[in-house]
Structures are given as C-alpha cells and as structure tokens.
C-alpha cells in the first residue's frame, strides 16, 4: 500500500502528534503481537502509520477510532476497501467498547497513542468496559506511565495507580523520544502494556472511587484531614490504616478497606 499522505497538519485541540519513526512503530507492533482473529481497536490512528503495520497481521478486525474528520477521510480513502478495517469518526470517550466487543464476538485488544490532554479520562472510560477487553498497549506521556506503574510509597503513586490496580497488571515497556513524532512534543513518551486480570485483585466497594479521589486531591494532608466528611478517624483506624498516614503510603487494598466503612449519601 502507498504511504499515508502527510499533508494534514496536526491540530492542537486534539493533542495531535503523529508517530512516524519506523523503528518505534515496529517495536510497538512486536509488543502487541496481533494473533489470528484478534479484534484490535486503535484509538487515534492519525495518518495510519501503525494502522498499516497492524493490518499486515492476521487480525480478524481493526476498528480505528479517529475524531478528526480530515484524518478519518484519509484513512477511509486508504483502507475503505479492506474488509477487516472499520472506521469510527467519533470521540473515543463516547464510544461503547462493550457494545463493540459484542459486535466482534470476542474481547478487544486496545492500541493507541493516546492524546495527552485526555489520557486519564480515556483510561477511566476504558475501565468501564474492562470485562470486554483483553489487553491494552498504549503510548502516553512518560510521567503518566510512571504513575500507572507506581507502588505505594513511590513519588509517582497516586489516584491513577490505585484506580487501575484492581483491574489490570501494568508493565512499562519502553520510552519514546520526542523525535519519533511530528510535530515533536515537548515531553518524552512511554509505551505500557495493561493486561486485564482474569479475576480482579479485589472487589472495589461503591465508595472506593470517592475515597481515592478525595485522598489524592489533598495528597499533602493526612488521611484524617483529606477524608474529612467521608470517613472518620475511627473508621480509618478500624480499616487497619493510621489516620495520620499520607495517601501515597496507602495500598489500594487498604483504600478499599476504608471505602468499605463509608456510606455514600443517595444522589
């Protein structure tokens, strides 16, 4: 197939940085290792550099989600005649991934160079369909990947780490320099593999998201102060956690133990 046309300019409002380094593209494809019949989903294919490489595999389907209409037209022109290629010209934050998995008849393998400006909301959106996803190979700002893969006590440990922990095992694969993109971003990127756990590490309580969000919105405060109005010092201590501890020292399981003591008011 001919190379995708480079004429479309990146748009800042979509956080576009087009991957163009052949060595990085090959390394990502090798990490994904698409198998026969796999249902691949590529978020933000851009000009189609990785798309082309993925369609060289024996995957069963490749659903490309591209919000930019001009890029969608480019992708449609390039691969509209490929029966395995399905284009969605829409916002990935609005797409129903579980419904897509039902259409494909199998769990999804999600791939993407995620826009930095929506990376965390997009990960949380994907978690809503985690039962219909096999794994995710995503490229993000290096600092975001560090947060995802952190452990309690690490400087990078935070809300994202804790919220992902019940559902996925995270492996940081490799870093990618700014020169691999056009235009080059001002930060380094990193590729991570998120494998959905066959069984969740623990069953999050209904108050788990609220407790974690409150704790890390005041991460310099002790839990006693950060969770004021949600959990009392007695409830925190009854969960096996020192109320004077700071959020970055508390494991995901212990956050869930605190959440088990919390009763959220209706509405």
N, C-alpha and C positions, 0 to 999 in steps of 0.2 A: 504494500500500500504506500501511497505517496505520503510524505511528511505533512503534518497538520500545518496550515498556514499560520505564520507568526504575526500577521498584520494587526490583530486585535490588541488594543492597548489595555494593560491591567487597570482595573477600576479600584480606587482606594476604598470606596464604600463597601465593597465586597471583600476587602482584605486580600486582593489577588497578588500572588507571587508564583509565577509559572515555573515548575520544575523542568529543567532542560538538560541536566547532566546525565549522559548515558550510563556512566558507571553507577551513579546513585539509583537511577531507575532500575538497573539490572539487580542491584543489591536488594532493593525493596521487593522486586518480583521474586527473587530467590527466597527471601524470608517468608513471603506469603505462600509460595509453592502451591499454586492452584492445582487441585486434583480434578480428575474426570467427573463431570457432572456438577461441580461446585456452583452454588448460587452466590456470585460475587456482587457486591454493591460498592460502587466507587462514589464517594462524596467529593464534589468539587474537582471533576476531571480536567477543568481548564481547557487547554489546547489538545489534550488527549495523548500526552507523552507516555503516561503509564497505562492508559486505556489500551493503546496499541499493543503493548507488551503483554497485558493480561489476556487479550483476545487471541494471542498466539498460543495460549494454553488450551487444554481440553475442557475448560469450564463449561458448565451447562448453560449459564446465563450470566450476563453482566448488565446490571441496572446502574446507569450513570445518572447522578443527581446534580444538575447544574442550574443555578438560579439565573445566571446571566443569559439573556436571550440571544445575544450575538454569538456567544460561545456555544450555546445549545444548537444554533443553526449550523455552526461549523462542524460540530460533532455529528449532527444528523446528516449533513452532506457527506461526511467521511464514512460513516458506518450505518447509515439508514438501511442499506441492503443486507446487513449482517443479521440473520435471524436470531442470534443469541444476544444481540445488543438492544437494550431497552432504555430510552431516554426519558428522564423526568425533568422537565423545565420548571422546577419549583424549589422552594426553600426546604432544605433538609430538616429544619426544625419543625416543619409542619407535616412531614411525610410519615405515614403509618408503617413502621418497619414490620410489625407483626402481621399486618394485612399483606404486605409484600412477601413475607415468608410463606404465608398460606398460598399465595398465587404460584410461587415457585415450587411448593411441595417439599421444602426442606429448610433447615436452618441457614441463615445468611452468614457470609463471611464479608465483613465490612472493611473497606480500604479507604484511605483518604489523607490528603494533605489538607488538614482542617484549617480553615481561616482562623487566625489568631484571635480575632475580635469576637468569635462565637464558640471557641473551642470548648470551654467548660459547660455552657448551656447545652451544647450539642451532645457532649458525653452524658450529661444527665438525661437528656431526651432519649438517647440510645438505651440507657439503663431501664427505661420504662418497657422496653421490648426485649430485655435480656434473655428471657426464656426462648426466644426465637432467633438468637444469634449464637453462632459457634465461636467466632473469634473476631478480633478487630486488629488491624495493623494500621496505625495512624502516625502521621508526622505532625508534630506540634512544636511550639516554642520550647526550647531546651529546659527552661525553668519550669514549665508546666509538666513535662515528663518527669522531672526531678520530684515534683510534688506528688505525682501519681505513684511513684515507686518508693516513696519515703517510708520510714518506720518511725514509730513513736520515739521521741527524743531527738530526731533529726531536725535541723533547722527548717527544712522544706516541708515537714509534716504539717498537714492542715485538713481543711474540710474535704477537699477533693480526694485526698488519700483515704480518709475514713469512709466516705460515701461509696467509693468503689470497692473497698475491701471485702464486703460480704459476697460480692458477685463475680469478681474476676481476679485472676492471677496475672500480675503485671511483670513484664520483662523489658528492660531498657535495652534496645538492640545496638544502635549506633548514632553518632552525631552527624549532622549535615551542615556544612558551612554556608554562609550567605551566597557565595559564588555559584551554587548549584541552581539558583533561581534567577528569573528575570521578571521584574527588577530585583536586585539583591535586597533582602530585608536587612534591618539594622541589628538583627539578633541571630544567634545560632538556633538551629532546629535539632530535633532528635526524633528517631523512629522508635515506637514502642509496640510491643505485642501484648494484647489483652485477651487471655483465654478465659471463656466463661466457665465457671466452676460447675461440675456435674451436680453438686449439691452445695448450696450456699454455705459459707463459713459459719454463719449464724443467721437466725431469722430476725431481721430488724423489727423492732417494736414500732407501733404507729408514731410515737413521739421521737423516734430516732433522728429523722431529718431536722426537726425543730431544735432538738438539744444540740446537735452537732453545729448547726448554723449559728445558734446563739453563742456557743462556746468560742467559736473561731472568729466571730465578729468582734470579740473582745479578748483576743488571744494573749494580751499582756496582763489581763486580770486573772485572779484566781477563779476556780470554778464556782466557789461560793458567790462571788460577785457577778461573774459572767452569766450564771444561770439564775440570777435573782428574778423571781416571778415565775420561773418554770419549775425549779426544784429547790427544796430547802437543803441546808447543810446536813440535816439529819438524813434526808433521802440520799444525798450523795455519799455520805459515810456508810449508810446501810447498803450501798451498792458495792462496797469494797474499795472506794476511792477517797483519798484525802481531800476534803473540801478546799484546802489551801493549795492544791496542785494546780499547775497551769495546763491549759488544754493540750499543748504539744507533747505532754508527757503521758497522756492517757491513751490506752489502746482502743481500737474500735470495739472490741468485745465489752470493755468496761463502759464506753459511752452507751452501748446498748443496755447494759445493766442499769445505768442511771435512767435511761429512757423508759425502762420497764416500770419505774416508780412514778412516772409523770402521767397525769391525766389531762389531756388536752380538752379545752372547753369547746363545745359544739360551735361550728361555724368559724 
